[in-house]
């Protein structure tokens, strides 16, 4: 059984005592960090983190960093629970969806003095100062950005070419639908497609952005009104949810089992060759290329968020991961020292390469290696963000709103409710978390 935790429920959690470990005299001080990455596993970001830890420990012989990998979708909630219980890690990673939760919990140390102490050149080198503003709530900088991400349309170029679909056709949601029809194939003759046009992860756990959310943002400019008042039960959102449900119901370009598929599982299926297209965070590009099965990894291509018309791009949501230090940690100063190291110019260069993340610093973006063909996808995402970057409000609680949209789509697919009826429930759920 999965327990859903609202923002109020997290903040009201009770205390749990944990006995501190005995540390021998002169033994190195260990800083614990929660992240979804495991530096002992393969992958560009994993390798980057391992190198960053090694350089920090070499420069700080009395300190060690212990990574405790976590499930990314629940990490922020668990951190707040642990902070309330006085048993939190020294450092935790929090995504943009949970900045409001982090701020309301008062679990994080204020990192503003750290940033204020940076040389002017380091502050001016930041490509996305808006990320620092998003994490600054009520005058306190609760976290600092590590990597920027954005949901893009990932595409199998080989399947598009075989179906006669051009990348320009993917600029609109209707064009995406036609491309999905053209690329859905039954090559075994058993009456069931073995390659589907577009993949979806519609589960209400381990979820991410889907076409319905992005199409709603593009149509009405946001999900909240003044004072974080939810705006979800709207004609624009109903159109987007119905469009998404019809990928399964009417057009049969997405398998019905997508209603119970997590975002992570859908990404794995895309890499395994099951889908021709899917909305996926750009940060997964390297992972998908590395695990591509039965197709050439060089055929992986990106397209920006579609719009309802070809005249206007869809919103390119600026997301990403931030690092915070637990305010109650007995090692809070050491934790802040590592956060500072993890976001300096040397570390940011490592997150870029080998991490294959979009450059966060101008100095990193201007390196000659960034002009190489194999890193074109990083330049593309930067161009998408520059053309249509869109930030969700960091003071509103919207992390589970993506799950609310998934549940609404499920209800439409299963014939339980109309799109607008399901969205009224989703709107109330989101509003209750504010």
Secondary structure as UniProt FT lines:
FT   HELIX           7..11
FT   TURN            25..26
FT   STRAND          29..35
FT   TURN            39..40
FT   HELIX           44..59
FT   TURN            61..62
FT   STRAND          63..69
FT   TURN            72..74
FT   HELIX           75..84
FT   TURN            85..86
FT   STRAND          91..95
FT   HELIX           96..98
FT   HELIX           99..105
FT   HELIX           112..116
FT   HELIX           120..124
FT   HELIX           129..134
FT   STRAND          136..137
FT   TURN            138..139
FT   STRAND          140..141
FT   STRAND          144..149
FT   STRAND          151..156
FT   HELIX           157..163
FT   HELIX           167..171
FT   HELIX           173..183
FT   STRAND          195..196
FT   HELIX           211..220
FT   HELIX           226..228
FT   HELIX           235..249
FT   HELIX           256..260
FT   HELIX           263..271
FT   TURN            272..273
FT   STRAND          277..281
FT   HELIX           282..284
FT   HELIX           285..291
FT   HELIX           297..299
FT   STRAND          300..303
FT   TURN            310..311
FT   STRAND          316..317
FT   STRAND          319..326
FT   TURN            327..328
FT   TURN            330..331
FT   HELIX           332..342
FT   HELIX           345..352
FT   TURN            353..355
FT   HELIX           362..365
FT   HELIX           368..371
FT   HELIX           373..375
FT   HELIX           376..388
FT   STRAND          389..390
FT   TURN            394..395
FT   TURN            399..400
FT   HELIX           401..413
FT   TURN            414..415
FT   HELIX           419..432
//
